[in-house]
Amino acid sequence: MTTFSGSISFRNFFIITLLIFSINATAQTDSSQSASTRTLNWTAGFKLHNPGGITIKKYFGNKAIEFVAGRNGSYKNYDYYYRSNKRRLRNKGYIFDGYDHTERPWILQLHYLVHHNISLLPRLRWYYGAGIQSRYSNYYCNYHYSENNAVIYDKEYIETFSMGADAVLGIEYTLKNFPLMVFAENTIYTEVFNSPMFIKGDISTGIRYTF
């Protein structure tokens, strides 16, 4: 099952569009100079969303390893929660009523990335790569059952861990006069454990300090 949030995707598309126009405007003011991107070693900063958290990136020439830790939005219409809890509760004689997340899931990502320069914009690079993602979530499972001619409603607190593969495509722009980098990327997550072949797309933007 593939899920993309319409409202979030529109907001992210708007953010990325503004980012690209800002980069293009800045690049045009520098077009008379033959500046090239300086050699990058480490960068660290923040992803603003999807997930929102910290990002640390170590460069090896045009390649890099990135670590991300943060929190993402809850997956809506996530079939695994429905299927597993409905079956489990049915075996106990209960009727599953749905689930409610108690907080946003925690996310860890580790990516291997390859970067390529864009000749017309010296400080803008595009990149692609792959990696792994793990998610920790907790939620309440709601159910009801009949007892002594009465319907009783109850809920159960559940913690769950999932893991899968990420495919990444993005752009990053190093500012000329400041040790800062802005970036935007799209990550396609394919779950392996708990719900194999569950696919989720996330668009994210952020900023990093270069040193």
C-alpha positions in Angstrom: 0.0 0.0 0.0 1.4 3.4 -1.0 0.4 6.5 0.9 1.0 10.1 0.3 -0.6 12.9 2.3 -2.3 15.4 -0.1 -2.2 18.4 2.2 1.3 17.8 3.4 2.6 17.1 -0.1 1.1 20.4 -1.3 2.7 22.3 1.5 6.1 20.6 0.9 5.8 21.3 -2.9 5.2 24.9 -2.1 8.2 25.0 0.2 10.5 23.4 -2.3 9.3 25.7 -5.1 10.2 28.7 -2.9 13.6 27.1 -2.1 14.4 26.5 -5.8 13.5 30.1 -6.7 15.6 31.5 -3.9 18.6 29.4 -4.9 18.2 30.5 -8.6 18.0 34.1 -7.6 21.1 33.9 -5.4 22.9 32.0 -8.1 22.2 34.7 -10.7 23.7 37.4 -8.5 26.9 35.3 -8.4 27.0 34.3 -12.1 29.8 36.7 -12.9 32.1 34.9 -10.5 33.7 31.6 -11.1 33.3 30.4 -7.5 33.1 26.6 -7.0 31.8 24.7 -4.0 34.5 24.3 -1.4 35.5 20.8 -0.3 33.0 19.6 2.3 34.0 17.5 5.3 31.2 17.5 7.9 27.8 19.2 8.0 25.2 19.1 10.8 21.8 20.7 11.2 18.1 20.2 11.2 15.5 18.6 9.1 12.3 20.7 9.4 9.9 17.8 8.9 9.4 14.3 7.5 11.1 13.6 9.9 11.7 16.7 12.0 15.0 16.3 13.8 18.8 16.4 13.5 20.9 15.5 10.5 24.7 14.8 10.5 26.5 14.2 7.2 30.1 13.1 6.6 31.5 13.7 3.1 34.1 11.5 1.2 34.6 13.5 -2.0 31.3 13.3 -3.9 30.0 10.6 -1.6 28.6 10.9 1.9 27.0 9.1 4.8 24.1 10.7 6.6 22.5 10.0 10.0 19.1 11.4 10.8 17.2 11.1 14.2 13.8 12.7 14.7 10.1 12.3 14.7 7.7 11.8 11.8 4.0 12.0 11.4 1.9 9.0 12.2 1.0 6.8 9.3 -2.7 6.9 8.5 -4.5 3.9 7.1 -1.6 1.7 8.1 -3.0 -1.7 7.3 -0.6 -3.6 9.6 -2.1 -2.2 12.7 -5.6 -3.0 11.5 -4.8 -6.5 10.4 -2.7 -7.7 13.3 -4.9 -6.2 16.0 -8.2 -7.2 14.5 -7.0 -10.8 14.2 -5.5 -10.9 17.6 -8.5 -9.5 19.3 -10.9 -11.7 17.4 -9.1 -14.7 18.8 -9.9 -13.4 22.3 -13.6 -12.8 21.5 -13.2 -9.0 21.2 -14.1 -6.6 18.4 -11.4 -4.2 17.2 -12.6 -0.5 17.0 -9.4 1.1 15.6 -6.3 2.7 17.1 -5.0 6.1 18.2 -1.4 7.2 18.3 -0.3 8.6 21.6 2.6 10.6 20.1 4.6 11.0 16.8 6.8 8.0 16.0 10.6 8.2 16.5 12.7 7.7 13.4 16.3 6.7 12.8 17.8 6.8 9.2 21.2 5.9 7.8 21.9 6.8 4.2 24.7 6.4 1.7 24.6 9.2 -0.9 26.3 10.1 -4.2 26.4 13.8 -5.2 26.8 15.4 -8.7 27.5 19.0 -9.5 25.2 21.2 -11.7 27.4 23.1 -14.1 25.2 26.2 -14.4 24.9 26.6 -10.6 28.3 25.9 -9.0 27.1 25.6 -5.4 24.0 23.5 -6.2 24.4 19.8 -6.3 21.9 17.0 -6.7 22.2 13.6 -5.0 20.7 10.2 -4.8 21.2 7.2 -2.5 19.8 4.5 -0.3 19.8 3.3 3.2 17.8 2.0 6.1 15.1 3.4 8.4 13.8 2.2 11.7 10.6 3.5 13.4 9.4 3.2 17.0 5.7 3.9 17.5 3.2 3.6 20.4 -0.5 3.7 20.2 -3.8 2.7 21.9 -5.7 -0.2 20.4 -9.5 0.3 21.0 -11.9 -2.6 21.2 -15.2 -3.7 22.8 -16.8 -6.9 24.0 -20.0 -8.2 25.6 -20.2 -9.3 29.2 -23.3 -10.0 31.3 -25.5 -8.4 28.6 -23.5 -5.2 28.6 -21.1 -3.8 26.0 -17.7 -2.9 27.5 -15.3 -0.6 25.8 -11.6 -0.8 26.5 -8.2 0.0 25.1 -4.7 -1.5 25.2 -1.4 0.3 25.1 1.0 -1.1 22.4 4.6 -0.4 21.4 5.9 -1.5 18.0 9.1 -1.4 16.1 9.4 -1.4 12.3 12.3 -1.3 9.8 12.7 -0.9 6.0 14.7 0.5 3.1 14.9 4.1 2.0 15.5 5.5 -1.6 16.6 9.1 -1.6 16.7 11.9 -4.2 17.6 15.5 -3.3 19.3 18.8 -3.9 21.6 20.9 -1.7 22.9 24.4 -2.0 25.9 25.8 -0.2 25.7 29.5 0.6 28.5 31.7 -0.7 29.3 33.9 2.3 28.0 31.8 5.2 28.9 28.3 6.3 25.4 27.1 5.7 23.7 24.7 3.4 20.0 24.3 2.5 18.5 21.2 1.1 15.4 19.5 -0.1 14.9 15.8 -0.7 12.3 13.1 -1.4 12.6 9.8 0.5 10.6 6.7 -0.5 10.4 4.2 2.4 9.6 0.6 1.7 8.9 -1.4 4.9 10.4 -4.9 5.4 9.4 -5.5 9.0 6.4 -5.3 10.2 4.4 -4.8 7.0 6.4 -5.9 4.0 6.0 -3.7 0.9 4.2 -0.9 2.7 5.5 2.2 0.8 5.5 5.8 2.1 6.8 8.9 0.4 8.1 11.9 2.3 9.4 15.3 1.1 11.6 17.2 3.5 13.6 20.4 3.7 16.3 21.6 6.1 19.5 23.5 6.8 23.0 22.4 7.8 26.1 24.1 9.2 29.2 23.2 7.2 32.6 22.7 8.8 
